[in-house]
Amino acid sequence: MLILPNSCFLHVPKTGGSWVKKAIEAAGIEFQDYRVNGDPHIVLKDCPVPEKFKFAFIRHPLDIFRSYWQFKMGNGWDEKNPFDMSCKTDSFQHFIEIVLTQYPGSYGILLSEFIGEAEYEIEFVGKYENLVEDLISALNKAGETFNAQAIRDYPPYNVSKKEKFPAVYTDQLAEQIQLAEIMVMKRFGYEMKN
């Protein structure tokens, strides 16, 4: 979580948050990197500044699981995380099968913890697919003073190792994940894809 002068960034895992932090810094905004036990992923109910404008980013369900698995393959699975221990596998398709049987709808549940339920949603929810311009929009809406061009110029950061760990869905698994996360798909206007 980043606490800025007028706002608070809630860092949903695998939605570009590490890049957001670097881009905000490059744009000249002072912030506090707020963590609990070293973890930057602080849920909404634990936000220490609930009065501030809050913003976060989301990602298409197919891409969030792909990125999560690739990250874990490159950086290791967390032995203290029950999800990781249940889903740990060197096979992306097996990983997705485990998610579907043991954690259906888990991304939607996670998003509710970070951005609230639809009727109580935080002030701004951007999309990873439009990260640069959505970050600029969020900061403008929050009334932050910053250099927008520095954000536009900031290069990708902390990108998953796609070439080393290819994560390809079968058509069937892609459809099943999207149906399991249908509430996310509908709430945020994501199209079905392969």
ChimeraX attribute file (.defattr): number of C-alpha atoms within 10 A of each C-alpha:
attribute: neighborCount
match mode: 1-to-1
recipient: residues
	/A:1	25
	/A:2	23
	/A:3	19
	/A:4	20
	/A:5	16
	/A:6	16
	/A:7	23
	/A:8	25
	/A:9	28
	/A:10	24
	/A:11	25
	/A:12	22
	/A:13	20
	/A:14	21
	/A:15	23
	/A:16	23
	/A:17	24
	/A:18	16
	/A:19	19
	/A:20	23
	/A:21	19
	/A:22	15
	/A:23	24
	/A:24	23
	/A:25	16
	/A:26	18
	/A:27	20
	/A:28	14
	/A:29	16
	/A:30	15
	/A:31	18
	/A:32	11
	/A:33	12
	/A:34	18
	/A:35	12
	/A:36	10
	/A:37	6
	/A:38	7
	/A:39	9
	/A:40	18
	/A:41	18
	/A:42	21
	/A:43	18
	/A:44	21
	/A:45	11
	/A:46	11
	/A:47	18
	/A:48	13
	/A:49	12
	/A:50	13
	/A:51	10
	/A:52	17
	/A:53	20
	/A:54	26
	/A:55	24
	/A:56	27
	/A:57	27
	/A:58	24
	/A:59	25
	/A:60	22
	/A:61	23
	/A:62	20
	/A:63	15
	/A:64	17
	/A:65	20
	/A:66	22
	/A:67	22
	/A:68	15
	/A:69	27
	/A:70	23
	/A:71	19
	/A:72	18
	/A:73	19
	/A:74	13
	/A:75	11
	/A:76	12
	/A:77	17
	/A:78	12
	/A:79	11
	/A:80	8
	/A:81	9
	/A:82	10
	/A:83	16
	/A:84	17
	/A:85	12
	/A:86	14
	/A:87	19
	/A:88	20
	/A:89	17
	/A:90	13
	/A:91	15
	/A:92	21
	/A:93	17
	/A:94	14
	/A:95	18
	/A:96	24
	/A:97	17
	/A:98	17
	/A:99	20
	/A:100	17
	/A:101	8
	/A:102	13
	/A:103	16
	/A:104	18
	/A:105	19
	/A:106	15
	/A:107	22
	/A:108	18
	/A:109	16
	/A:110	14
	/A:111	19
	/A:112	17
	/A:113	16
	/A:114	25
	/A:115	25
	/A:116	16
	/A:117	13
	/A:118	10
	/A:119	6
	/A:120	9
	/A:121	15
	/A:122	18
	/A:123	15
	/A:124	19
	/A:125	18
	/A:126	20
	/A:127	18
	/A:128	21
	/A:129	15
	/A:130	11
	/A:131	20
	/A:132	20
	/A:133	16
	/A:134	19
	/A:135	26
	/A:136	20
	/A:137	15
	/A:138	21
	/A:139	25
	/A:140	13
	/A:141	15
	/A:142	20
	/A:143	13
	/A:144	15
	/A:145	14
	/A:146	18
	/A:147	16
	/A:148	20
	/A:149	11
	/A:150	15
	/A:151	22
	/A:152	15
	/A:153	12
	/A:154	16
	/A:155	10
	/A:156	12
	/A:157	14
	/A:158	11
	/A:159	13
	/A:160	19
	/A:161	15
	/A:162	13
	/A:163	8
	/A:164	10
	/A:165	19
	/A:166	13
	/A:167	17
	/A:168	13
	/A:169	16
	/A:170	11
	/A:171	10
	/A:172	9
	/A:173	18
	/A:174	19
	/A:175	16
	/A:176	17
	/A:177	21
	/A:178	21
	/A:179	16
	/A:180	20
	/A:181	21
	/A:182	17
	/A:183	15
	/A:184	22
	/A:185	18
	/A:186	11
	/A:187	10
	/A:188	16
	/A:189	10
	/A:190	14
	/A:191	9
	/A:192	15
	/A:193	10
	/A:194	12
